[in-house]
Amino acid sequence: MTEIAVRVEDLSKKFRMYKERNQTLKSAIMRGRASVHEDFWALRDITFDVPVGSTFGLIGSNGSGKSTLLKCLAKIYYPTSGTITAYGKLAALLEVGSGFHHELSGRENIYLNGSILGMSRKQIDRKFDEIVDFSGVEQFIDQPVKNYSSGMYVRLGFSVAINVDPDILVVDEVLAVGDAEFQDKCKRKFVDLKKEGKTVILVSHDMTAVKTMCDQVAWLRHGELVTTGPAKPTIAAYYDSLNHE
Amino acid sequence: MRYLKELIGSRELLVNLTRREIRGKYKRTVFGQLWSLANPLATMLIFTLVFGFILRVEPDKGDPSGLDVFAVWLLCGLLPWTFFATVLNLGVGSLVSNAGLIQKVHFSRVVLPLSMVGATAFNWMFEMGVLLVVLLILGAWVIPWVPLAIVLMVLLAIFAAGIALMLSVANVYFRDTQYFVSLLLQIWFYLTPVLYPISLVEGQSAAVGNLGGSGVTVEGIYSLNPMVHFIEVFRQLLYDNRWPDLDAFLLCLAWSLGAAIVGLVVFRRAEKGLAEAL
């Protein structure tokens, strides 16, 4: 039995689907209630374990609940029932450059973004050179980020996030940032993380990337867990099911 | 209690977000931070012209300071009021305008409205500093009262923060809140003795007497407004240079603690649902 990094138990998440979303007071008062809604279960009774040191992929078609699950792991959504237990520091990377302020310089934004992601000032000081180096924007670090090219912008955002240094990293489709060279750099970084014994949980539609990077995957369909298992056979089974439909 | 600990844990983030507000605001302006003084100055000039010169509102002389300058008397009440109103106006939209952040990153959400309080307080400190210099130039011996005035500033900031927390949550569910707040603030301003001395209200109240023989007076209803007490104490400290009325000071304390507790409780209950509701 390997050690467990994240344990997900009987996780369910219910959303309210609003037929009429009354965000104005008038409509709430007129109808005497805030909204009319139907329940929608985005996730139902999901149970799985993520082993320490693994790269764990979540696969499934659109609307299968992958992103909801990821947001639950990231503590952005709170489960309706069930629990998620993380053994170690967990950081989520669902978007690059969260909270960047366009008028502020790259340097100021590193500190801002870092502290939003939960790093202390000292940690950022220590990691600063590494972050700048990884992003490849040394030359422009004191320029406002609004003058950055979109590639530079995401590279800087990604570099901060990757340097948060968690035990468990939750990633959403962010591998597709920057040019080919930067993507290579990212992939190498993920290999390094794996060597250091970090756990990575990721969602991607790029099956080749999932196949090469992940060793375990969980396959979701309509909010329910179909199966978890080693990457290659599970992905093959997933493709099979698509051809049959 | 655990919530307070979490809040202390996020203080660096709070500082950074506050700095983002302050630095981002006046970027690419020639006068920079000086703009934060322009607004109160312009308001002071126009109110002094209309209420001090045309309508001739005559507040009592500062006792014992001996000051008799309408513009300065006005500022002692206007600056705290402007701070309060700005915090509410900015705070109410602080969650909605950061929706992207809330939906993508987990962090203590309470720092978003609080960073607005911080950024506004930063400007307010500047304004109060200028006022202090003016008071000293005019010969008011205000220095001994500065510590108490700072305590009162903190209390007002806590009071404003508590209300801003509630309003920011309400605005997530009902976007009407922000429009309602700006309307409410206009009315509230005139119900607070910023432009006129409270003695005028007392005079009218005495003339009207008990409302319907119930023992309730106009002044009694008027004093339900917490800002009345804040402004009163600010004037006693800064303009009159004397000990504030103890009950007025205690009322300020009670209101700010009450607002902070209710605000935090409301916010805490709503916090987990924010990402979905936005």
Interface residues (C-beta under 8 A of the other chain):
Chain A: F15 Q23 T24 L25 K26 A28 A34 K71 A74 K75 I76 Y77 Y78 A92 L94 E95 S98 G99 H101 E103 L104 E108 Y111 L112 S115 I116 L117 G118 S120 R121 P144
Chain B: E12 L13 N16 L17 R19 R20 R23 G24 K27 R28 N98 G100 L101 I102 Q103 K104 V105 H106 F107 Y173 F174 R175 D176 F180 K272 G273 A275 E276
